[in-house]
C-alpha cells in the first residue's frame, strides 16, 4: 500500500536517534604512530599495532583524547573523571584485529545537548554520549555493477584507515519534532559539523568520509509512549541525504505498519539516486558484540585542571558566532540560515578580514560564487578562488575600475585558472573605459544611431536616457563607466539631469 509522508505523520510520531562518527584530524592513528594522511598507497600506512599482529601493544593518542574532551565540552557534556576502552568483537574483512577498540559503558563524555534551529523554532537535541574509538580499513569490491559485495568477483583490502581516530557522538531519542523530523536531523548534523570545524579537531568533510551519520528511526502511534522497532540507515554522507533518509524511512515504516507487518531491527543502505533505503543485515544488540575491557590499555583519567584549561580555550561556538555576525551584518534570521546552508559563513568572514565590506562579501559569495559552486557540484570552500581574491574583486568594483558585469567575468577568469583578479583584468582587457575621448565617441555614436530616443530626451523624457546608456554599454562590451556615460549624454543633448 502507498503511504505519503503526510499520511504517516497523521498516524505516527517519528522517533530519531543519530549516531555521528567524526574522523579526527590527528597526525597519527589512535593507538599507534602510523600516519593518517590521505592519498598514500594501499597498506603503506600500517604497522603491527593497527594490523593486530601478535604481541603488538597499543598506546593512546594524547591529541585524540584532547579532541574528545573538547568535543564533549562544546556539547555541554559531563567529562568522565575516569574511563576506559573496551573491545567490541565482530568480524569484518577490513578490520584486521576482528575487534574494534572502542568505549562501551564508560564513555569520556556524556549527558550533553546541542540546540538547533528550524524555521525559527529551537530544538534541544540531547546527547547521550561521545566516545573514542578507531576506524576500520576499506574494502573495494571489484567486478560488480554496484560497487557492493553482491555480484563482485573479488575484494581488495586497504588497512591504511584501520586505527584512524574517531569520535562517535550519540543522541538520546529525539521526540516531538513531528513533521519537521527530517529537517531537525539535517539541522543537527549541520550544526554539529560547524561545531567540529570551529574546534579545529577535524575538517568534517562529509564527502570524504571524515564525518558520517547513522540514522536510527522508529515510529510510534500518535499519543503512545512506547517506542517502535528501529532501523539504522548506515553511513549517510551528506546533509541532504540525512534529511532524505529520515523522510524515506518514515514512509517505509508507515507502509509496513499500516499493512499489518512488523519492522525488522536491521541496518539499511541509503541510495542517493533513488532517495530510498534497502536492507543490509539484522542489527546486533550490545551483547552480541561481547564487550569487555581492553586489557592492553590503561584507563583514561583527565585531570580536572586540564579539562578546565581546555574549557577556557574553547573558541566562540557556531550558534553564538552566527547571532553576533547576524547583528553585525544586519541580516535577517532567514538570510543567515541561507548563508549557513550555503557554507558561506567562513568564506564571507575571511573576505571581510581581507578588506571587503560585509555587504560586498555576502553579495559575491551568495551570488556569483554560489551559482558557480552549484553548477560544479562542489562546496563554496572548494572553489578555486580565495577570500583575498574575492576581496580584491570587491575593491576593484568599489574603486570604479570594474562594474558588476565585468567583475563576474573576472571571477570566472580566476576560477578558470587565468591568474589573480588584476591579471585577469589585464589579460582580458576588462577595465572600465574612463577615457573621455573613447567614451565621448561611444556616446556620439549612440545618439546618432538613436535619433528618436535623443529627441524624447530633449523633450524632457530624461528616463529615456537609459536606452542610450545601454547602447554605449553594448558598444564598449559593458566596459563603459555608466554614470559618466549618462552625464555625457545629457551634456551633449543640452538637458539638465
C-alpha positions in Angstrom: 0.0 0.0 0.0 1.2 3.5 -0.8 1.6 6.0 2.1 2.5 9.6 1.8 4.7 11.4 4.3 1.7 13.4 5.4 -0.4 10.2 5.9 2.4 8.8 8.0 2.6 11.9 10.2 -1.2 11.8 10.7 -0.9 8.4 12.4 2.6 8.1 13.8 5.2 10.1 15.8 8.8 9.8 14.5 11.5 9.0 17.0 15.0 9.8 15.8 18.4 8.7 17.1 21.5 10.0 15.3 25.0 8.5 15.6 27.7 10.6 14.1 31.2 9.4 13.5 33.9 12.2 13.3 37.3 11.4 12.0 39.8 13.4 14.0 42.5 15.4 12.2 45.4 13.9 14.2 48.8 13.3 12.5 48.9 9.7 13.7 46.4 6.9 14.4 44.6 6.4 17.7 46.8 3.6 19.1 50.0 3.7 17.0 52.4 6.1 15.3 51.2 5.4 11.7 50.4 8.4 9.6 46.8 9.4 8.8 47.4 11.4 5.6 45.1 10.7 2.7 46.4 9.5 -0.7 49.1 7.1 0.3 49.4 3.8 -1.5 47.3 0.9 -0.2 48.6 -0.7 3.0 51.6 1.7 3.3 50.5 3.3 6.5 50.3 0.3 8.7 52.3 -1.4 11.5 52.0 -4.4 13.8 49.6 -2.5 16.1 47.0 -1.4 13.6 47.3 -4.7 11.8 46.6 -6.6 15.0 49.7 -8.7 14.9 50.5 -10.9 17.9 52.5 -9.2 20.7 51.8 -5.6 19.4 50.8 -3.2 22.2 48.7 -0.1 21.6 49.3 3.4 23.1 46.6 6.0 23.3 47.0 9.2 21.1 47.1 12.1 23.5 45.7 14.6 20.9 42.8 12.2 20.3 41.9 12.3 23.9 42.2 16.1 24.0 40.0 16.4 20.9 37.4 14.1 22.5 37.3 16.3 25.6 37.0 19.5 23.5 34.0 18.0 21.7 32.4 16.9 24.9 32.8 20.3 26.5 31.4 22.1 23.4 28.4 19.7 23.5 27.7 20.7 27.1 28.6 17.2 28.3 30.0 15.9 31.6 33.6 14.8 31.2 34.4 11.5 32.9 36.9 11.6 35.7 37.9 8.0 34.8 37.0 5.9 31.7 38.5 3.1 29.8 38.5 1.4 26.4 36.7 -1.8 25.5 36.9 -4.5 22.8 33.9 -4.6 20.5 34.1 -8.0 18.9 32.8 -8.7 15.4 34.2 -10.0 12.2 34.6 -7.7 9.1 37.3 -8.4 6.5 38.5 -4.8 6.7 39.0 -5.0 10.5 42.3 -6.8 10.9 42.0 -7.4 14.7 38.5 -8.8 14.4 37.6 -6.4 17.2 37.3 -2.7 17.4 38.9 -0.8 20.2 36.1 1.5 21.4 34.3 2.6 24.6 31.2 0.9 25.9 29.7 1.7 29.3 32.3 4.3 30.3 32.5 7.0 27.6 34.7 10.0 28.0 31.8 12.4 27.6 28.1 12.0 28.4 24.8 13.8 29.2 25.1 16.9 26.9 23.0 18.8 24.4 23.1 20.8 21.3 20.4 23.4 20.3 19.4 23.6 16.7 17.0 25.9 14.9 14.5 25.0 12.3 12.1 27.6 10.8 12.7 29.9 13.8 11.9 27.1 16.3 14.7 25.9 18.6 15.0 22.2 19.2 17.2 20.8 22.0 18.9 17.6 20.9 20.1 15.7 24.0 23.5 13.9 23.7 23.8 10.6 25.4 27.5 10.1 24.9 30.6 10.9 22.9 33.2 8.2 23.0 36.6 7.5 21.4 37.2 4.6 19.0 39.1 3.6 15.9 38.1 3.3 12.3 38.2 0.1 10.2 40.0 -0.4 6.9 38.5 -0.1 3.5 37.1 -2.8 1.2 36.9 -2.2 -2.5 34.6 -4.7 -4.3 35.7 -5.4 -7.9 33.8 -6.8 -10.8 30.2 -6.0 -9.9 27.9 -3.3 -11.3 27.1 -1.6 -8.0 30.4 -1.5 -6.2 28.9 -3.6 -3.4 30.0 -7.1 -2.5 27.0 -8.8 -4.1 28.0 -9.6 -7.7 31.7 -8.7 -7.2 34.3 -11.1 -8.4 36.8 -10.2 -5.7 37.6 -7.6 -3.0 40.7 -5.6 -2.3 41.6 -4.6 1.3 43.4 -1.4 2.3 44.2 -1.1 6.0 45.6 2.5 5.9 42.4 3.7 7.6 42.4 0.9 10.2 43.1 2.7 13.5 42.2 6.3 12.4 40.9 8.1 15.5 37.1 8.5 15.6 34.7 10.2 18.0 31.2 8.7 17.9 28.5 11.1 19.1 25.2 9.5 20.0 22.0 11.4 20.7 19.3 10.4 23.1 15.9 9.6 21.4 14.7 12.8 19.7 10.9 13.1 20.0 8.5 15.9 19.4 9.8 17.0 16.1 6.8 15.7 14.2 6.7 16.6 10.6 9.9 18.5 11.0 11.9 15.4 11.9 13.9 15.3 8.6 14.7 19.0 8.9 15.7 18.6 12.6 18.0 15.7 11.7 19.6 17.7 9.0 20.0 20.8 11.1 21.6 18.8 14.0 24.2 17.3 11.7 24.9 20.7 10.1 25.3 22.4 13.5 27.5 19.5 14.7 29.7 19.8 11.6 30.1 23.6 12.2 31.0 23.0 15.8 33.6 20.3 14.9 35.2 22.6 12.4 35.2 25.5 14.8 37.0 23.4 17.4 39.7 22.6 14.8 39.6 18.9 15.6 38.5 17.8 12.1 37.7 19.2 8.7 34.5 17.2 8.9 34.2 16.9 5.2 31.3 14.5 4.7 32.0 13.9 1.1 35.4 12.5 2.1 34.1 10.3 4.9 35.5 12.5 7.6 32.1 12.8 9.1 29.2 10.3 8.5 25.9 9.8 10.1 23.9 6.6 11.1 20.2 7.5 11.1 18.1 5.5 13.6 14.3 5.9 13.1 11.2 4.3 14.6 7.5 5.2 14.6 5.1 5.0 17.4 1.3 5.6 17.2 0.3 9.2 17.9 -0.2 9.5 21.7 1.8 6.4 22.6 4.7 6.3 25.0 6.5 3.1 23.9 8.9 3.4 21.0 8.6 1.3 18.0 11.2 -1.0 16.5 14.0 1.0 14.9 16.0 0.7 11.7 19.5 2.1 11.3 20.5 3.6 8.0 24.3 3.5 7.9 27.0 5.9 6.7 24.8 8.7 5.3 27.4 11.2 4.0 25.7 14.5 3.2 23.2 16.8 4.9 20.7 16.4 2.1 20.9 12.7 2.4 20.3 12.8 6.1 17.1 14.6 5.5 16.0 12.3 2.7 16.9 9.2 4.6 14.6 10.2 7.5 11.8 11.1 5.2 12.1 7.8 3.3 12.2 5.7 6.4 9.2 7.4 7.9 7.2 6.5 4.8 8.6 2.9 4.6 7.9 2.2 8.3 4.3 3.6 8.0 3.7 1.4 4.9 4.9 -1.7 6.7 2.9 -1.0 9.9 -0.3 0.0 8.0 -0.1 -3.2 6.0 -0.1 -5.2 9.2 3.6 -6.0 9.0 6.4 -5.7 11.6 9.5 -3.6 11.4 12.7 -5.7 11.5 15.6 -4.2 13.5 18.3 -4.0 10.9 20.9 -1.9 9.2 20.0 -0.4 5.9 21.8 1.3 3.0 20.8 4.7 1.6 20.8 5.1 -2.2 21.5 8.6 -3.4 19.9 8.0 -6.8 16.5 7.0 -5.5 16.5 8.6 -2.1 15.4 5.2 -0.6 16.9 2.6 1.6 17.4 -1.2 1.2 18.0 -3.9 3.8 21.6 -4.6 5.0 21.9 -7.0 7.9 20.0 -7.8 11.0 21.2 -5.4 13.7 23.2 -6.8 16.6 22.4 -6.0 20.2 25.1 -4.9 22.6 25.6 -8.4 24.0 26.3 -9.7 20.5 29.5 -7.7 20.5 30.8 -9.4 23.6 32.2 -6.2 25.0 35.0 -6.5 27.6 37.6 -4.0 29.0 40.6 -3.6 26.8 43.4 -5.3 28.7 46.3 -3.6 26.8 45.3 0.0 27.6 45.3 1.8 30.9 42.2 3.8 31.9 42.0 7.4 30.8 41.6 9.9 33.8 41.5 13.5 32.5 42.8 15.8 35.3 40.1 18.4 36.3 42.6 21.3 35.9 43.4 20.2 32.4 39.7 19.9 31.5 39.0 23.4 32.8 42.0 24.7 30.9 40.6 23.2 27.7 37.2 24.6 28.5 38.6 28.1 28.9 40.4 27.8 25.5 37.2 26.8 23.5 36.5 29.1 20.6 33.3 31.0 20.1 30.8 28.4 19.3 28.9 28.5 16.0 25.4 29.4 17.2 26.7 32.3 19.3 29.0 33.4 16.5 26.1 33.4 13.9 24.0 35.5 16.2 26.8 38.0 16.7 27.6 38.1 12.9 23.9 38.5 12.1 23.7 41.6 14.3 26.9 43.0 12.8 25.9 42.4 9.2 22.3 43.5 9.7 20.7 40.5 8.1 17.5 38.6 8.9 17.5 35.2 10.6 16.3 33.7 7.2 19.2 35.2 5.3 21.6 34.0 7.9 20.2 30.5 7.6 20.7 30.7 3.8 24.3 31.7 4.4 24.8 28.8 6.8 23.2 26.3 4.4 25.5 27.5 1.6 28.6 27.0 3.7 29.4 30.7 3.2 30.0 32.0 6.7 33.7 31.1 6.8 34.4 32.5 3.3 32.5 35.7 4.0 34.2 36.3 7.3 37.6 35.7 5.6 36.7 38.1 2.8 35.8 40.8 5.3 39.1 40.2 7.1 40.8 40.7 3.8 39.4 44.2 3.5 36.0 43.9 1.8 32.9 45.3 3.4 30.3 42.9 4.7 27.7 43.7 2.0 30.1 43.1 -0.9 31.5 39.9 0.7 28.0 38.5 1.1 26.9 39.6 -2.4 29.7 37.8 -4.2 29.8 34.6 -2.1 26.0 34.2 -2.1 25.6 35.3 -5.7 28.0 34.5 -8.5 30.2 32.1 -6.4 27.2 30.2 -5.0 25.9 29.8 -8.5 29.2 28.5 -9.8 29.6 26.1 -6.8 26.1 24.8 -7.5 26.9 24.3 -11.2 30.1 22.4 -10.4 28.5 20.4 -7.6 31.1 21.4 -5.0 31.1 23.3 -1.8 31.9 27.1 -1.8 35.2 26.5 0.1 36.3 24.1 -2.7 36.1 26.7 -5.4 39.5 27.8 -6.9 39.3 31.3 -5.6 40.5 32.7 -2.2 38.7 35.1 0.1 41.6 37.5 -0.6 40.9 37.4 -4.3 37.2 38.0 -3.8 38.1 41.0 -1.6 40.3 42.3 -4.4 37.4 42.0 -6.9 35.2 43.9 -4.5 37.9 46.6 -4.2 38.1 47.0 -7.9 34.4 47.5 -8.1 34.5 50.0 -5.2 37.3 51.9 -6.9 35.2 52.2 -10.1 37.6 50.1 -12.1 35.0 47.3 -12.6 31.3 47.2 -12.7 29.3 44.1 -11.6 29.2 42.6 -15.1 32.9 42.9 -15.6 33.5 41.6 -12.0 31.7 38.5 -12.8 33.9 37.9 -15.8 37.0 38.5 -13.6 35.7 35.9 -11.1 35.2 33.4 -14.0 38.8 34.0 -15.1 40.2 33.4 -11.6 38.1 30.2 -11.3 39.3 29.0 -14.7 42.9 29.4 -13.6 43.8 32.6 -15.5 45.6 34.2 -12.6 44.8 36.8 -9.9 41.9 39.3 -10.4 44.4 42.0 -11.6 46.0 39.6 -14.0 42.6 38.6 -15.4 41.6 42.3 -15.9 44.9 42.9 -17.8 44.7 39.7 -19.9 41.0 40.1 -20.9 41.1 43.9 -21.1 38.2 44.2 -18.7 38.8 47.6 -17.0 36.1 50.2 -17.2 36.5 52.7 -20.1 37.0 56.1 -18.4 38.9 57.8 -21.3 36.8 60.8 -22.1 37.7 60.6 -25.8 36.7 57.0 -26.2 33.7 57.4 -24.0 32.6 60.6 -25.8 32.9 58.8 -29.2 30.7 56.0 -28.0 28.1 58.5 -26.7 28.1 60.4 -30.0 27.6 57.1 -31.8 24.7 56.1 -29.6 23.0 59.5 -30.0 23.4 59.4 -33.8 22.1 55.8 -34.0 19.0 56.5 -31.9 17.7 60.0 -33.1 14.1 59.3 -31.9 15.3 58.5 -28.4 17.6 61.5 -28.4 14.6 63.7 -29.3 12.5 62.3 -26.5 15.2 63.2 -24.0 15.4 66.7 -25.4 11.7 66.9 -25.0 12.0 66.2 -21.2 11.7 62.5 -21.0 15.0 62.0 -19.3 14.2 58.4 -18.3 14.8 57.5 -21.9 18.5 58.2 -21.3 18.7 54.6 -20.0 18.3 53.3 -23.6 21.3 55.4 -24.8 23.4 54.3 -21.8 22.6 50.7 -22.8 23.7 51.4 -26.3 27.0 52.8 -25.0 27.5 49.8 -22.8 26.9 47.5 -25.7 29.3 49.3 -27.9 32.0 49.2 -25.2 31.3 45.5 -24.3 30.0 46.6 -21.0 33.2 48.4 -20.1 31.9 52.0 -20.1 31.6 54.0 -16.9 27.8 54.0 -17.0 27.4 57.0 -14.7 29.8 59.1 -16.7 28.2 57.9 -19.9 24.8 59.3 -18.7 26.4 62.6 -17.8 27.9 62.9 -21.2 24.6 62.1 -22.9 22.8 64.8 -21.0 25.5 67.3 -21.7 25.6 66.6 -25.4 21.8 66.8 -25.6 21.8 70.0 -23.6 19.4 68.6 -21.0 19.7 69.0 -17.2 19.6 65.7 -15.4 
